[in-house]
């Protein structure tokens, strides 16, 4: 019952976004043609396949935009949010429906991330971005090392629960609030959320609906604002959204069919990738998306 309410709430958020997007696309259907749509679609498919694994999609899509000059720099933030809102919502719907996770844990952590993103911007804006990236990069590297040692049987294993209780739940709520706030500084939520929840004892598979739900409830709101302002590239956004949704479906089947040990290896790879990306960004003085 509560799962249905969560999914209904997400769909309610999507309706005004989709209505406004379709209306805007139709109104500008005769605008000059941009880069080949099939190429942008391929980019969306691959990026959202990786996003469903927890690697993220913004960095990859931004790199292609920069390399091909397919989207004006000032339109990149809006295009990323508009183009990926539907694939990310699809991720959340699939994993919330298919993966067993405690409802209290799911709702609490998703709500914490939302509140963090909305209220934490003013706090995070005062922090030095490079310092945040450096700390997060080191923390993720340490988490990956702990996971490797755990799988090798050298330390006591973690990561099998589908719920958090008491003080551990409180720690998760605080952590996801902070991660939601860090999104406003350009720090991706997926890999840090994976690392935090695994260390708190959650099963790698149970983490997916939490981290995806955390972002899915924010993206349509952000995307709606960008569409209303016309601050996005229309045709690339449509191509990425459609092909990206296909990428999500392929990756979701891949993830949910993996045995637990294999999934842990995927999570370790994702966390190590995120650690390297953040440390590299900190070194170069650029934000990690």
C-alpha positions in Angstrom: 0.0 0.0 0.0 2.7 2.5 1.0 4.8 1.5 -2.0 1.8 2.4 -4.2 1.5 5.8 -2.5 5.2 6.5 -3.1 4.9 5.5 -6.8 1.7 7.6 -7.1 3.5 10.6 -5.6 6.3 10.3 -8.1 3.9 10.0 -11.0 2.0 13.1 -9.7 5.4 15.0 -9.8 6.0 13.8 -13.3 2.7 14.8 -14.8 3.2 18.6 -14.8 6.8 18.2 -15.9 5.8 16.0 -18.9 2.8 18.2 -19.8 5.0 21.3 -19.8 7.8 19.5 -21.7 5.6 18.2 -24.5 3.8 21.6 -24.8 7.2 23.3 -25.1 8.6 20.8 -27.6 5.5 21.2 -29.9 5.7 25.0 -29.7 9.3 24.8 -30.9 9.1 21.9 -33.3 10.3 24.0 -36.2 13.5 25.3 -34.6 16.8 24.7 -36.4 18.1 21.1 -36.3 20.9 20.4 -33.8 23.4 17.6 -33.7 22.2 14.2 -35.1 19.4 12.8 -32.8 20.6 9.2 -33.2 23.9 10.2 -31.7 22.4 12.0 -28.8 20.1 9.0 -28.3 23.1 6.6 -28.2 24.8 8.9 -25.7 21.6 8.8 -23.5 21.3 5.0 -23.8 24.9 4.3 -22.6 24.9 7.1 -20.0 21.7 5.9 -18.4 22.8 2.3 -18.5 25.8 3.3 -16.4 23.5 5.5 -14.3 21.4 2.6 -13.4 24.5 0.7 -12.2 25.1 3.7 -9.9 28.0 5.3 -11.9 26.0 8.4 -12.8 25.1 9.9 -16.1 25.8 13.7 -15.8 29.6 13.6 -16.2 29.5 11.4 -19.3 26.8 13.4 -21.0 28.5 16.7 -20.1 31.8 15.4 -21.6 30.0 14.6 -24.9 28.3 18.0 -25.0 31.7 19.7 -24.5 33.5 17.5 -27.0 30.9 17.8 -29.8 29.6 21.3 -28.9 26.1 19.9 -29.3 24.7 22.0 -26.5 25.6 25.6 -25.5 27.4 25.7 -22.2 24.7 27.8 -20.6 22.1 25.2 -21.5 24.0 22.2 -20.2 22.6 22.2 -16.6 19.0 22.5 -17.8 19.5 19.8 -20.5 21.0 17.4 -18.0 18.0 17.8 -15.7 15.3 17.7 -18.4 16.8 14.8 -20.4 17.4 12.5 -17.4 14.3 13.2 -15.3 12.3 10.5 -17.0 15.1 7.8 -17.1 15.8 8.4 -13.4 12.1 8.3 -12.5 11.9 5.0 -14.4 14.9 3.7 -12.4 13.1 4.5 -9.1 9.8 3.0 -10.2 11.5 -0.3 -11.3 13.7 -0.7 -8.2 11.1 0.4 -5.7 8.7 -2.1 -7.2 11.0 -5.0 -7.7 13.5 -4.8 -4.9 12.5 -5.6 -1.3 13.4 -2.8 1.1 11.9 -1.7 4.4 9.3 1.1 3.7 10.2 3.1 6.8 13.9 3.1 5.8 13.1 4.0 2.1 10.7 6.8 2.9 12.9 8.3 5.7 16.1 8.4 3.6 14.4 9.7 0.4 12.7 12.4 2.4 16.0 13.3 4.1 17.7 13.7 0.7 14.9 15.9 -0.6 15.0 18.1 2.5 18.7 18.3 2.3 18.7 19.4 -1.3 16.0 22.1 -0.7 17.3 23.4 2.6 21.0 22.6 2.5 22.1 24.8 -0.5 22.7 27.8 1.7 24.9 25.8 4.1 26.9 23.9 1.4 27.4 27.1 -0.6 29.7 28.3 2.2 32.0 25.3 1.9 35.0 25.1 -0.4 34.0 22.7 -3.2 37.5 21.2 -3.7 37.7 20.4 0.0 34.4 18.6 -0.2 35.6 16.6 -3.2 38.8 15.7 -1.5 37.1 14.5 1.7 34.5 12.5 -0.3 37.1 11.0 -2.6 39.2 9.7 0.3 36.1 8.5 2.2 34.9 6.5 -0.9 38.3 5.0 -1.4 38.4 3.8 2.2 34.9 2.4 1.8 35.9 0.4 -1.3 38.9 -0.9 0.6 36.7 -2.1 3.5 34.3 -3.8 1.1 37.2 -5.6 -0.6 38.6 -6.8 2.7 35.1 -7.9 3.7 34.6 -9.9 0.6 38.1 -11.5 1.1 37.0 -12.5 4.6 39.7 -10.4 6.3 37.2 -8.4 8.3 33.7 -9.1 9.5 31.3 -8.7 6.6 28.7 -6.0 6.2 25.8 -5.3 3.9 23.0 -7.8 4.2 20.1 -5.9 5.8 17.0 -4.6 4.0 16.2 -2.1 6.8 17.8 0.3 9.3 16.6 0.7 12.8 17.2 3.0 15.8 20.4 4.9 15.9 21.6 3.4 12.6 18.5 4.7 10.9 19.1 8.1 12.4 22.6 8.0 11.1 21.3 7.1 7.6 18.8 10.0 7.7 21.5 12.5 8.7 23.8 11.1 6.1 21.3 11.3 3.3 20.3 14.8 4.3 24.0 15.8 3.9 24.2 14.0 0.6 21.1 15.7 -0.7 22.6 19.0 0.3 25.9 18.1 -1.4 24.0 17.6 -4.7 23.6 21.4 -4.7 27.4 21.6 -4.8 27.7 19.3 -7.8 28.6 16.2 -5.8 26.7 13.2 -7.1 24.5 11.2 -4.6 24.6 7.7 -6.0 28.1 6.4 -5.1 28.3 8.2 -1.6 24.9 6.8 -0.8 26.0 3.3 -1.8 29.1 3.6 0.4 27.2 5.0 3.4 24.4 2.5 3.4 26.7 -0.4 2.8 28.8 0.6 5.9 25.5 0.9 7.8 24.8 -2.7 7.0 22.4 -2.6 4.1 22.4 -5.1 1.2 23.8 -3.7 -2.0 20.6 -4.4 -3.9 18.4 -2.8 -1.2 20.5 0.4 -1.7 19.4 0.9 -5.3 15.7 2.0 -4.7 16.9 4.4 -1.9 19.5 6.2 -3.9 17.4 6.3 -7.1 14.3 7.4 -5.2 16.3 10.2 -3.6 17.1 11.7 -7.0 13.9 10.8 -8.8 11.7 13.0 -6.6 14.0 16.0 -7.2 14.6 15.8 -11.0 11.1 16.5 -12.3 10.9 19.7 -10.1 14.2 20.9 -11.4 13.4 19.9 -14.9 10.0 21.7 -14.8 11.8 25.0 -13.9 14.3 24.7 -16.7 11.5 23.9 -19.3 9.5 26.9 -18.2 12.5 29.1 -18.6 13.4 27.5 -22.0 16.9 27.0 -20.5 17.6 23.6 -22.2 18.4 22.1 -25.6 15.1 20.6 -26.7 15.8 18.0 -29.3 18.9 16.5 -27.6 16.8 16.3 -24.4 14.1 14.3 -26.1 16.6 11.9 -27.8 18.4 11.3 -24.5 15.2 10.8 -22.5 13.8 8.2 -24.9 16.9 6.2 -25.5 18.0 6.7 -21.9 14.9 5.0 -20.7 15.8 1.9 -22.9 19.2 1.9 -21.3 17.6 1.9 -17.8 15.5 -1.1 -18.7 18.5 -3.1 -20.0 20.6 -2.2 -16.9 17.8 -2.9 -14.4 17.5 -6.4 -15.7 21.2 -6.8 -15.5 21.5 -5.6 -11.9 18.5 -7.5 -10.5 19.6 -10.7 -12.0 23.1 -10.6 -10.5 24.0 -12.8 -7.5 24.8 -10.8 -4.4 28.6 -11.3 -4.5 28.7 -10.2 -8.1 26.6 -7.1 -7.3 29.1 -6.3 -4.5 31.9 -6.3 -7.1 29.8 -3.9 -9.2 29.2 -1.6 -6.2 33.0 -1.6 -5.4 33.8 -0.6 -9.0 31.3 2.2 -8.9 32.6 3.5 -5.6 36.2 3.3 -6.8 35.3 5.1 -10.0 33.6 7.9 -8.0 36.5 8.2 -5.6 39.0 8.6 -8.5 36.7 11.1 -10.3 36.3 13.2 -7.1 40.0 13.2 -6.3 40.8 14.1 -9.9 38.2 17.0 -9.9 39.6 18.2 -6.6 43.1 18.2 -8.1 42.0 20.1 -11.1 39.7 22.5 -9.2 36.6 21.4 -11.1 33.3 20.2 -9.7 32.4 16.5 -10.0 29.0 16.0 -11.6 
